[in-house]
């Protein structure tokens, strides 16, 4: 396959995932607002997010699946499963049916993991290695553009038509469009991993995934940084409705404004990441800067100003998306293609477990102190600051003085070379 053909194929893959993200984000926000409206409880909305994150525990098995079977076929199947799951929301009529939303969210969490792991593992088969940073930047930028559109679109459809039915129709349409974009990839014969077909148990798969991530110091630091940042995301996600309603005195639907602001910042972060990921020195600087930006964004939550919180969310979005581009490109560049599924399953499991931990801690705090969200914000900022200190110590321990000429096109956060 020529580089031009590989680039066009990669764009189809990026477009398919972006369309899927558009529909899923629109319905996800609408479902959160819907749960809040049905129950009148901030905790119920937070529980919905927690249930979605719990399937992280199954990610090692998903990685095993992705390394054993055709990744393109799995990605198409995941879109079909998404259609069935989101359509099931039509069976919910009142607060007594909220349990069904939790079941749907749980299964959606599993399916979302399959989409992420299979698409991230498929991209290196589709794109040339020299194209990975650009394609990951494009993927994150397109995804964030979808996130800019999705909250407004989901909230508008939900409010305008007074229910979830048309939101479901929107999500189903996005899944269908995604499948249509994936179909041309069949003609290039991509999808099946070389040397795949692993047959190991759950615990062995967990050990293999974690072992792959631990063999290189800079990959370990990527995972540590990503986990710390997502722990922060979990903490802040659990209190967002408390901040909106009790801190800003806005309706629950204001979450759409904040999500749009975060995604707008994410567009800039994706574009910036596609440039910084090409140079190890710039990638290290960008990684540290991304964590600093997230800390600034988190601090805005205590301002009591809707404008400042929205601006802070935009800054948070820049930092978060920048870090995602850096660590995904690093993993794809450094890890053998035939074990990428287990590697991404390992990193996604660790990162998402950190998010589950953050959501759980924040939810438990709110259950005990319903309006006292400020300590959770302080904890989130503290986690980010500790991560910055660890990264600085790692760089000092490595004794790096200058690495502008290193031939490593990876986001080496620790300052060590492979």
Phi, psi and omega in degrees: 000129179289163181297325179295317178295320180295322180294316181293324178294318179297323179296322176299318180295315179297317179296320179297314180292325180293319178295319177298319178297319180303308181293319182293320179292320179298315181286327181297314179295317180299322180294320178298313178297321180298314178298317179298318180291321181292321188255338186069019186239127173295322180297323179294321178294318178296322179297325178299319177293321180296316180298322179297325184276340185302324182298358173311326181298338180268357185300322177303322177292324178294321177297320176299317180297315183293327179278354184253334187234175181296117185292326178294316179298318179298323180293319177295316179300321180297327178292321178295320177297320179301321179299315181296315184294312183293328178293335180294341178297340179293345180278351181272129183240326181208187185300333180290345181260007183300331178304326180292325176299319179296321178297315179298316180297321178299312180290326176296326177298318176297312182295322178299320177297320179296319178298311183297310185292316182291319181288319178295325179282333181282328185304316179296338175284333185268313184263149173292155182302324180291344182265353189298315182297319179294317182292321176294321176296318178296318180299313180292321179296314179297320178297321180287326174299318176299322179290330176295316183285319190301311182300315179295317181296313180296314180295321180295313180296317181296315183285319185292319183259000171066034178176183187270347189302312183286334174294319176299316179300320178298314181294317178300318179299321180293323177295318180297315179298322178297317179298318180298324178288332181281333185302320180298339181294340181299324185292343180266358176067027180267162173131311185278126181290143176288133178069023181280202179087036181291145178225081181227161181286175183300309183295322178295322178294321176298313180298319180296314180298314179293322179298319178301318182288333185269358185283341179232135188297321183288331175292320177301317181292326175302315182292319178299313180297315180297319180295318179298317181292321181285331171302318177297317178301317179298316179300313183290325179298324183291337184249003188300321181287328175294320177297315183296311187278313184271329182269317183259347181057044178247161176289163181301330181295348177296344175302329177296321178296315181294319179296322178294318178297317179297318181291324177299317174296325180297329177300313178296320179296322179294317178295318179295319181297324180296334178275313185292329183294345181282342182236127181298321181294315179293325180296319178297315179297317179297322180295315178296318179297324181297321180291321176299319178296320179295323178295318178298316179298319180296322180298332181296340182295340181264003186288331184078004181250126179299321181294315181293321179295318178297317177296320178297323178294325177295316178297318177301320180295322177300309183296315183295315182290322177303315181295322179299314180300318182295315185282327178293316178298320178299314180295315182295329182281330190258335189259135180306143186299325185286349177243011182299324180301312180291325178295312179293326176297319179296312182291320179295322178296313181296315181294316182288330174296324175297320178293318177301317178300317179296314180296318181297312180299315180295320180295317178296321178297314180295326179296329180272319181233083190306326184250358184266079182268347185300318178299329178293320177297317179300319179296320180297314179296320180298319179300316180295319180294320177298320178299317177299318179297316179298320179294319178295318179295321178297321179292318180295319180296329180285341178068032181278132178246324180205130181222024182296336184260006180296138181273027184257113181267056184225150178283088181272096187286335187272348183088003180261152177263157181286000000 
